[in-house]
């Protein structure tokens, strides 16, 4: 199981918003505690954007359903903003206890990804793009400068209300501050539950790997702590939130998310490019590794998890009709078996054509008539990976919304 970026964003925002709420306090000497914490968060984002030459960020989250682990992930990221070098180690464990890991190194000239399945380092050469206006790999995007950030901040401000009475702040031994607070089910006001309920429903509608909670959604518990350094930025943050609700069969689910973030080794973080001398290495061309051998038909099944069984309800088909240098053309289509139209009402059918020397993504029109973007990548032998519903931001292309039951890996159809 791997949650979509949208799901992680929704869950993380819920924790963040509730943490803001739960750590607000009223102290006459310091002014508004809520404003003090918010200033600390903003200052932290500002110095990570510009002000810290290098640093390390550790993050971990665990998501449970009724005490059963759905997913657990840890991320260890090193950033060197002066030399524009970034290193990232991520380990994820799913509900079956299966562990996957990913290693990435990036500088201004190249990106190196290690595939644990075949123990291969894939090297992407960016040297031809160095003189272009390409975003540096270690650049940090300040979330408070993103589109819509001001409106989100106003919503959180409006939610705070009387919750300032439930939280505390203390002076720490190093001259900083310690924010802490907790909210029980009875202390969470209706407006917080309303906002959380709406956000969680939007996320669950498009995430097939999470329990289908449909009704009576409310915030059951919130616990949070945040440590501020004497310099006014957050060194670590922990948050836990439990959301409760019922599925369509009336079964109660407690969805618990635990998040930890730590900012450390400021000014002393060192990053070294991996030694590839004796490693298995594959260089990936500017065109993403495509050649004429990829011309052909690729398919996968549309699978529905229904009544405790996996049911095939249709097929997806990608046809790559031509690969001419960096230019790739083809078609995408979906078919749904009779009787399953309600489960999958929006079938996409479109042509795609793009030149990888000018853009890594193609534009298509979906079944609703909306303009979207997608990408296509070579996978293992006889396979490709097809991404849909992408949006462009400062970090590049990111998935905006996962289609129901979507699987991006396609297998070659051999006659």
PEJOTA-V656519 format. One record per residue. N is the residue number from 0. PHI is phi in radians with two decimals (999 if undefined). NEAR is the number of other C-alpha atoms within 10 Angstrom. D_FIRST is the distance of its C-alpha to the first C-alpha in whole Angstrom. Layout:
n: [N | N]
phi: [PHI | PHI]
near: [NEAR | NEAR]
d_first: [D_FIRST | D_FIRST]
This chain:
n: [0 | 1 | 2 | 3 | 4 | 5 | 6 | 7 | 8 | 9 | 10 | 11 | 12 | 13 | 14 | 15 | 16 | 17 | 18 | 19 | 20 | 21 | 22 | 23 | 24 | 25 | 26 | 27 | 28 | 29 | 30 | 31 | 32 | 33 | 34 | 35 | 36 | 37 | 38 | 39 | 40 | 41 | 42 | 43 | 44 | 45 | 46 | 47 | 48 | 49 | 50 | 51 | 52 | 53 | 54 | 55 | 56 | 57 | 58 | 59 | 60 | 61 | 62 | 63 | 64 | 65 | 66 | 67 | 68 | 69 | 70 | 71 | 72 | 73 | 74 | 75 | 76 | 77 | 78 | 79 | 80 | 81 | 82 | 83 | 84 | 85 | 86 | 87 | 88 | 89 | 90 | 91 | 92 | 93 | 94 | 95 | 96 | 97 | 98 | 99 | 100 | 101 | 102 | 103 | 104 | 105 | 106 | 107 | 108 | 109 | 110 | 111 | 112 | 113 | 114 | 115 | 116 | 117 | 118 | 119 | 120 | 121 | 122 | 123 | 124 | 125 | 126 | 127 | 128 | 129 | 130 | 131 | 132 | 133 | 134 | 135 | 136 | 137 | 138 | 139 | 140 | 141 | 142 | 143 | 144 | 145 | 146 | 147 | 148 | 149 | 150 | 151 | 152 | 153 | 154 | 155 | 156 | 157 | 158 | 159 | 160 | 161 | 162 | 163 | 164 | 165 | 166 | 167 | 168 | 169 | 170 | 171 | 172 | 173 | 174 | 175 | 176 | 177 | 178 | 179 | 180 | 181 | 182 | 183 | 184 | 185 | 186 | 187 | 188 | 189 | 190 | 191 | 192 | 193 | 194 | 195 | 196 | 197 | 198 | 199 | 200 | 201 | 202 | 203 | 204 | 205 | 206 | 207 | 208 | 209 | 210 | 211 | 212 | 213 | 214 | 215 | 216 | 217 | 218 | 219 | 220 | 221 | 222 | 223 | 224 | 225 | 226 | 227 | 228 | 229 | 230 | 231 | 232 | 233 | 234 | 235 | 236 | 237 | 238 | 239 | 240 | 241 | 242 | 243 | 244 | 245 | 246 | 247 | 248 | 249 | 250 | 251 | 252 | 253 | 254 | 255 | 256 | 257 | 258 | 259 | 260 | 261 | 262 | 263 | 264 | 265 | 266 | 267 | 268 | 269 | 270 | 271 | 272 | 273 | 274 | 275 | 276 | 277 | 278 | 279 | 280 | 281 | 282 | 283 | 284 | 285 | 286 | 287 | 288 | 289 | 290 | 291 | 292 | 293 | 294 | 295 | 296 | 297 | 298 | 299 | 300 | 301 | 302 | 303 | 304 | 305 | 306 | 307 | 308 | 309 | 310 | 311 | 312 | 313 | 314 | 315 | 316 | 317 | 318 | 319 | 320 | 321 | 322 | 323 | 324 | 325 | 326 | 327 | 328 | 329 | 330 | 331 | 332 | 333 | 334 | 335 | 336 | 337 | 338 | 339 | 340 | 341 | 342 | 343 | 344 | 345 | 346 | 347 | 348 | 349 | 350 | 351 | 352 | 353 | 354 | 355 | 356 | 357 | 358 | 359 | 360 | 361 | 362 | 363 | 364 | 365 | 366 | 367 | 368 | 369 | 370 | 371 | 372 | 373 | 374 | 375 | 376 | 377 | 378 | 379 | 380 | 381 | 382 | 383 | 384 | 385 | 386 | 387 | 388 | 389 | 390 | 391 | 392 | 393 | 394 | 395 | 396 | 397 | 398 | 399 | 400 | 401 | 402 | 403 | 404 | 405 | 406 | 407 | 408 | 409 | 410 | 411 | 412 | 413 | 414]
phi: [999 | -2.42 | -1.23 | -1.26 | -1.09 | -1.11 | -1.12 | -1.09 | -1.07 | -1.09 | -1.13 | -1.15 | -1.11 | -1.08 | -1.08 | -1.07 | -1.10 | -1.19 | -1.18 | -0.96 | -1.12 | -1.26 | -1.77 | -1.26 | -2.66 | -2.09 | -2.34 | -1.07 | -1.32 | -1.70 | 1.48 | -1.14 | -1.13 | -1.06 | -1.15 | -1.12 | -1.16 | -1.09 | -1.09 | -1.14 | -1.11 | -1.14 | -1.15 | -1.08 | -1.10 | -1.18 | -1.29 | -1.23 | -1.26 | -2.76 | 2.62 | -1.87 | -1.15 | -2.78 | -2.91 | -2.16 | -2.14 | -1.92 | -2.32 | -2.61 | -2.43 | -2.28 | -2.02 | -2.17 | -2.14 | 0.91 | 1.26 | -1.66 | -1.20 | -1.56 | -2.81 | -2.41 | -2.42 | -2.23 | -2.39 | -2.12 | -2.08 | -1.93 | -2.25 | -2.14 | -1.36 | -1.31 | -1.60 | 0.94 | -2.24 | -2.43 | -2.34 | -2.43 | -2.13 | -2.23 | -2.23 | -2.24 | -2.11 | -1.66 | -1.12 | -1.50 | 1.49 | -1.36 | -1.96 | -2.19 | -2.38 | -2.52 | -2.09 | -2.41 | -2.15 | -2.52 | -2.32 | -1.23 | -1.87 | -2.75 | -2.19 | -2.10 | -1.97 | -1.83 | -1.65 | -1.22 | -1.16 | -2.02 | 0.93 | -2.02 | -1.64 | -1.72 | -1.86 | -1.82 | -1.56 | -1.95 | -1.02 | -1.26 | -1.82 | -1.03 | -1.51 | -1.57 | -1.41 | -1.68 | -1.13 | -1.24 | -1.12 | -1.80 | -1.28 | -1.83 | -1.60 | -1.21 | -1.11 | -1.34 | -1.83 | -1.29 | -1.08 | 1.57 | -1.11 | -1.11 | -1.16 | -1.10 | -1.08 | -1.12 | -1.12 | -1.10 | -1.01 | -1.19 | -1.30 | -0.92 | 0.86 | -1.43 | -1.22 | -1.06 | -1.32 | -1.73 | -2.21 | -2.41 | -2.46 | -2.35 | -1.34 | -1.65 | -1.12 | -1.58 | 1.60 | -1.66 | -2.28 | -2.13 | -1.68 | -2.64 | -3.10 | -2.62 | -2.28 | -1.62 | -0.96 | -1.24 | -1.58 | -1.42 | -1.24 | -1.06 | -1.17 | -1.14 | -1.10 | -1.15 | -1.14 | -1.12 | -1.03 | -1.11 | -1.11 | -1.18 | -1.07 | -1.09 | -1.26 | -1.15 | -1.08 | -2.00 | -2.05 | -1.28 | -1.50 | -1.84 | -1.06 | -1.43 | -1.35 | -2.08 | -2.53 | 0.92 | -1.45 | -2.65 | -1.43 | -1.57 | -2.75 | -2.38 | -2.34 | -2.67 | -2.41 | -2.56 | -1.89 | -1.83 | -1.32 | -1.16 | -1.52 | 1.63 | -2.10 | -1.35 | -1.62 | -2.68 | -2.59 | -2.27 | -2.60 | -2.41 | -2.39 | -2.07 | -1.89 | -2.06 | -3.06 | -2.04 | -1.49 | -1.15 | -1.65 | 1.46 | -1.36 | -1.37 | -2.20 | -1.90 | -1.69 | -1.96 | -2.09 | -2.05 | -2.19 | -2.31 | -2.40 | -2.38 | -1.90 | -2.57 | 0.84 | -1.24 | 1.48 | -2.19 | -1.28 | -2.14 | -2.15 | -2.12 | -1.11 | -1.07 | -1.41 | -1.78 | -0.97 | -1.90 | -1.47 | -1.41 | -2.17 | -2.30 | -1.50 | -1.80 | -1.31 | -1.02 | -1.46 | 1.36 | 1.56 | -1.35 | -2.58 | -1.10 | -1.16 | -1.52 | -1.12 | 2.71 | -1.89 | -2.27 | -2.45 | -2.59 | -1.62 | -1.57 | -1.94 | -1.98 | -1.59 | -2.33 | 0.94 | 1.34 | -2.31 | -1.57 | -2.16 | -1.38 | -1.95 | 3.00 | -2.45 | -1.94 | -2.33 | -2.03 | -2.02 | -1.61 | -1.59 | -2.78 | -2.28 | -2.17 | 1.15 | -1.59 | -1.62 | -2.18 | -2.27 | 3.10 | -2.36 | -2.31 | -2.63 | -2.25 | -2.16 | -2.13 | -1.15 | -0.95 | 1.72 | -2.05 | -1.08 | -1.20 | -1.26 | -2.47 | -1.37 | -1.86 | -1.60 | -1.57 | -2.50 | -2.80 | -1.72 | -2.35 | -2.70 | -2.78 | -2.02 | -1.18 | -1.34 | -1.96 | -2.75 | -1.43 | -2.17 | -2.00 | -1.87 | -2.47 | -1.89 | -1.44 | -1.15 | -1.64 | 1.43 | -1.66 | -1.37 | -2.28 | -2.21 | -2.55 | -2.41 | -2.37 | -2.29 | -1.16 | -2.01 | -1.24 | -0.91 | 1.35 | -2.39 | -2.34 | -2.09 | -2.06 | -1.79 | -2.28 | 0.97 | -1.71 | -2.27 | -1.69 | -2.32 | -1.14 | -1.55 | 2.01 | -1.50 | -2.34 | -1.27 | -1.66 | -2.86 | -1.34 | -1.18 | -1.01 | 1.08 | -1.33 | -2.33 | -1.52 | -1.63 | -2.07 | -1.79 | -1.18 | -1.66 | -1.77 | -1.25]
near: [14 | 15 | 15 | 17 | 13 | 18 | 21 | 14 | 13 | 17 | 21 | 18 | 15 | 22 | 24 | 20 | 20 | 27 | 26 | 24 | 29 | 27 | 30 | 28 | 26 | 18 | 13 | 8 | 7 | 10 | 11 | 15 | 21 | 23 | 16 | 19 | 25 | 17 | 14 | 21 | 18 | 18 | 16 | 22 | 20 | 19 | 14 | 21 | 17 | 15 | 11 | 16 | 18 | 24 | 19 | 21 | 18 | 18 | 18 | 18 | 20 | 18 | 24 | 19 | 19 | 14 | 11 | 12 | 18 | 23 | 23 | 20 | 19 | 19 | 17 | 16 | 19 | 22 | 27 | 24 | 21 | 12 | 14 | 18 | 25 | 26 | 24 | 18 | 15 | 17 | 15 | 20 | 19 | 16 | 14 | 10 | 12 | 10 | 13 | 14 | 16 | 15 | 17 | 20 | 22 | 22 | 18 | 20 | 16 | 16 | 20 | 22 | 18 | 18 | 15 | 12 | 9 | 9 | 11 | 15 | 21 | 17 | 19 | 19 | 16 | 16 | 11 | 9 | 12 | 13 | 8 | 8 | 7 | 12 | 14 | 18 | 22 | 21 | 19 | 18 | 16 | 15 | 13 | 15 | 11 | 11 | 9 | 10 | 11 | 11 | 10 | 14 | 14 | 10 | 12 | 17 | 16 | 12 | 19 | 20 | 12 | 12 | 19 | 19 | 13 | 18 | 20 | 19 | 20 | 11 | 13 | 14 | 9 | 9 | 12 | 17 | 22 | 21 | 26 | 23 | 24 | 21 | 22 | 13 | 15 | 10 | 15 | 19 | 16 | 13 | 12 | 19 | 18 | 13 | 15 | 23 | 21 | 11 | 16 | 19 | 15 | 14 | 20 | 17 | 15 | 19 | 21 | 19 | 15 | 18 | 16 | 18 | 24 | 17 | 15 | 13 | 22 | 22 | 27 | 20 | 19 | 24 | 20 | 26 | 21 | 25 | 24 | 23 | 16 | 15 | 11 | 19 | 23 | 25 | 17 | 19 | 21 | 21 | 23 | 22 | 27 | 23 | 23 | 22 | 21 | 17 | 15 | 10 | 9 | 12 | 9 | 17 | 20 | 22 | 23 | 23 | 23 | 20 | 21 | 18 | 19 | 17 | 18 | 17 | 12 | 14 | 12 | 12 | 14 | 15 | 14 | 9 | 13 | 12 | 7 | 10 | 7 | 6 | 11 | 12 | 16 | 13 | 13 | 15 | 13 | 16 | 19 | 16 | 14 | 22 | 16 | 13 | 10 | 21 | 17 | 16 | 19 | 22 | 21 | 19 | 21 | 20 | 17 | 20 | 12 | 8 | 7 | 7 | 9 | 10 | 13 | 14 | 18 | 18 | 15 | 21 | 20 | 25 | 20 | 21 | 16 | 17 | 19 | 11 | 14 | 19 | 16 | 23 | 17 | 18 | 15 | 19 | 15 | 19 | 17 | 20 | 12 | 9 | 8 | 13 | 14 | 9 | 12 | 18 | 10 | 15 | 14 | 16 | 17 | 15 | 16 | 20 | 18 | 17 | 17 | 18 | 12 | 10 | 11 | 19 | 22 | 20 | 18 | 21 | 15 | 17 | 13 | 9 | 9 | 8 | 11 | 16 | 21 | 19 | 19 | 19 | 15 | 17 | 14 | 10 | 9 | 15 | 17 | 21 | 17 | 17 | 19 | 23 | 19 | 20 | 15 | 12 | 10 | 12 | 12 | 11 | 16 | 18 | 16 | 15 | 17 | 22 | 15 | 16 | 16 | 18 | 16 | 13 | 19 | 21 | 19 | 19 | 14 | 8 | 4]
d_first: [0 | 4 | 7 | 10 | 13 | 14 | 12 | 13 | 16 | 17 | 16 | 18 | 21 | 21 | 21 | 24 | 26 | 26 | 27 | 30 | 31 | 31 | 32 | 35 | 39 | 42 | 45 | 48 | 48 | 45 | 45 | 42 | 39 | 36 | 38 | 38 | 35 | 34 | 36 | 35 | 31 | 33 | 35 | 32 | 30 | 34 | 34 | 31 | 32 | 35 | 37 | 35 | 36 | 33 | 30 | 27 | 24 | 22 | 19 | 16 | 14 | 13 | 11 | 13 | 14 | 17 | 17 | 14 | 11 | 8 | 7 | 10 | 11 | 15 | 17 | 20 | 22 | 26 | 28 | 31 | 33 | 36 | 35 | 32 | 30 | 26 | 24 | 20 | 18 | 15 | 13 | 9 | 8 | 6 | 7 | 9 | 11 | 10 | 10 | 10 | 13 | 15 | 19 | 21 | 24 | 26 | 30 | 32 | 33 | 29 | 26 | 24 | 21 | 20 | 18 | 17 | 16 | 20 | 21 | 23 | 24 | 24 | 27 | 27 | 31 | 31 | 35 | 36 | 35 | 36 | 39 | 37 | 36 | 33 | 31 | 31 | 27 | 28 | 29 | 28 | 28 | 29 | 27 | 31 | 32 | 29 | 30 | 30 | 30 | 33 | 33 | 29 | 32 | 34 | 32 | 31 | 35 | 36 | 33 | 35 | 38 | 39 | 36 | 38 | 40 | 37 | 36 | 38 | 38 | 40 | 42 | 40 | 42 | 41 | 43 | 39 | 38 | 35 | 34 | 32 | 32 | 30 | 30 | 30 | 30 | 33 | 34 | 31 | 33 | 33 | 32 | 29 | 27 | 28 | 27 | 23 | 23 | 24 | 21 | 18 | 19 | 19 | 16 | 14 | 16 | 14 | 11 | 10 | 7 | 9 | 13 | 15 | 18 | 21 | 24 | 26 | 23 | 25 | 24 | 25 | 25 | 25 | 26 | 27 | 29 | 30 | 32 | 34 | 37 | 40 | 40 | 38 | 34 | 31 | 30 | 28 | 26 | 24 | 23 | 21 | 21 | 20 | 20 | 21 | 21 | 22 | 20 | 22 | 23 | 24 | 22 | 22 | 19 | 19 | 16 | 16 | 16 | 17 | 18 | 20 | 22 | 25 | 28 | 30 | 32 | 34 | 36 | 35 | 32 | 33 | 30 | 31 | 30 | 29 | 31 | 31 | 34 | 33 | 29 | 28 | 28 | 27 | 29 | 27 | 30 | 30 | 30 | 26 | 27 | 28 | 31 | 33 | 31 | 28 | 30 | 29 | 27 | 23 | 21 | 18 | 17 | 16 | 15 | 15 | 14 | 17 | 19 | 17 | 17 | 15 | 18 | 19 | 20 | 21 | 21 | 20 | 23 | 24 | 27 | 28 | 32 | 33 | 33 | 36 | 36 | 33 | 33 | 31 | 31 | 29 | 28 | 25 | 25 | 23 | 25 | 24 | 26 | 28 | 27 | 24 | 26 | 25 | 21 | 21 | 24 | 24 | 24 | 24 | 27 | 28 | 30 | 29 | 31 | 31 | 33 | 30 | 33 | 34 | 30 | 27 | 26 | 27 | 28 | 28 | 29 | 26 | 27 | 28 | 30 | 29 | 29 | 25 | 24 | 22 | 21 | 21 | 21 | 22 | 19 | 20 | 23 | 23 | 20 | 20 | 17 | 18 | 17 | 19 | 20 | 20 | 23 | 25 | 26 | 27 | 24 | 24 | 22 | 19 | 17 | 18 | 16 | 14 | 15 | 14 | 12 | 13 | 12 | 14 | 14 | 18 | 20 | 24 | 26 | 29 | 32]
